[in-house]
Amino acid sequence: MALVLTLLVGLASALASLGSVSLLLVLWGGLKTVLPLDAALAGGLLLGALAWALARRERLRPPPMVLAGLGLGLVWALAAGGDPYRLGLAPFWNLLAPLVAGGFAGLATGYGLREVRLERPDSEAWELVGLRLLRGAAFLVFVFMVVFPFWAMVAASLKPRAEFLADPANLGLPLHVFSEGFWPGLKKMLVGYREVLVTFKFLRYIGNTAFVSVSTMFITLALAVLGAYAVARLEFRGRAVMERAILLTYMFPAIVLAIPLYTIFTQLGLRDNLIGLIIVYLAQTLPVALYMLRSYFETIPASLEEAGLIDGCSRFEVIWRITLPLALPALASVGLYVFMIAWNEFLFAFMFLDTPELFTLSRGMVGLNSQEVPRQFLMAGAVIVTVPIMILFFWFEKYLVGGLTAGGVKG
């Protein structure tokens, strides 16, 4: 049984390493870079088995890490410019490819067999190893689905027009432009971003989007805190009905509400106006913000607020001094969620905004796509739309998760 477990983990790790290295080579060097499958698979099995053998002697961690570091270095070297022949390494390609894949296989094998009793693998060991391999495979698939299109977008946005038209399928970075010097090369790579930001007024679009998103976030939080607290803490007639009806608006798709809202806002003079767009976004985000905050407020012990009332605080002082500090994770998660909705929203921005000076980023991207502009300019615009919200999400991701899962009792 131990031998079967060895072979299964080694083979799975080799296949995972082969896919990972192939993806790295494609992302760095383009689709022309080909990894020798037979040599890489053999090397993955060999070094994966070596890492497993070392694991049996309780020397698990260092060898896989060393092999993985070696593999990463070789990936970078072999994929320079998308062509291993450029570095004169062609004769060693079939020899080095197994080492590259084997380094990743060793790391994957070490992870799969961590804290597993290898002398007598029981059903629990099989289950643990199987779950780890499935989790690793799911992670690789997810990374491929997310990283590959984003990298293709970034690589296309950095290429000169002639190079992009000559080989659109090449996903490598145009590093050859730095042969003219660092700053001239960097300026040449970023020409698409300069054109999009200045010539096509994306700087103004960023300002409009930030104004709408930040305004929507703060107004939604202010209204949602009061409404959610009332539903969670106060007793009034119709409370149960209101509690169940909070998410009622989400039963109707946005496209169903678009035409009535368009007609109403046109009659009120709020169309082609950022204030009108903020009002529409409030109608979209307020119900879910109320629902999330109400659920969190209910986890905060009522005894804390009662103690504040006994000490002479008013109801608003209790909310400000006791409830809100305890609910900061929930406020951060709701604020981030609302901000992302407002930043990425397209349908209502497309229907309500006609003046180019008022366009948001999503509306500006449609306008850019309708013009005769180079494809790499479109990719640069897409990167500008995507990167800020990605950075914001990864920066505050812990608050988003914590706000949805943490309890209200601190300390």
Number of C-alpha atoms within 10 A of each C-alpha: 12 13 10 9 17 17 16 17 25 27 21 22 32 32 22 23 30 26 19 19 23 21 20 17 25 21 23 23 25 24 16 14 20 15 21 15 17 12 18 27 22 18 25 33 27 20 27 33 24 18 28 29 16 17 21 14 9 11 14 22 16 13 20 28 17 14 23 23 16 16 24 18 12 18 23 15 15 27 23 19 20 25 19 20 15 12 12 11 15 14 10 12 16 16 15 20 27 28 24 27 37 35 31 32 39 33 27 29 34 28 19 24 24 18 14 17 13 20 9 10 14 13 9 11 17 15 11 16 22 16 13 17 22 14 13 18 16 12 12 17 14 12 13 15 11 11 14 16 12 17 17 19 19 19 24 27 27 24 25 18 16 9 12 20 13 9 10 16 13 22 25 26 23 21 14 10 18 15 9 11 10 11 11 12 16 15 14 18 21 15 18 24 23 16 15 20 18 11 10 18 16 25 15 19 23 21 15 18 24 17 17 22 23 19 19 28 26 14 14 26 23 12 14 24 20 16 18 24 19 15 23 19 13 10 10 9 8 9 14 11 9 12 15 10 13 17 15 10 14 13 7 9 9 13 10 9 12 15 13 11 16 16 11 12 19 14 10 10 10 16 21 20 17 20 15 19 21 22 16 19 23 21 13 18 23 24 20 20 28 25 20 19 26 23 16 24 24 16 14 18 13 12 9 13 20 13 13 17 14 9 9 10 15 12 12 11 14 18 19 12 13 16 21 15 12 19 22 15 23 28 24 21 24 27 22 21 18 25 25 18 17 27 25 18 18 17 13 19 26 17 16 23 19 14 9 14 13 19 28 30 29 22 24 25 20 14 14 17 14 9 8 7 11 15 17 24 25 21 23 25 26 18 17 19 22 15 12 12 16 12 11 13 18 11 11 14 16 13 21 21 14 16 22 18 12 15 18 20 11 7 3
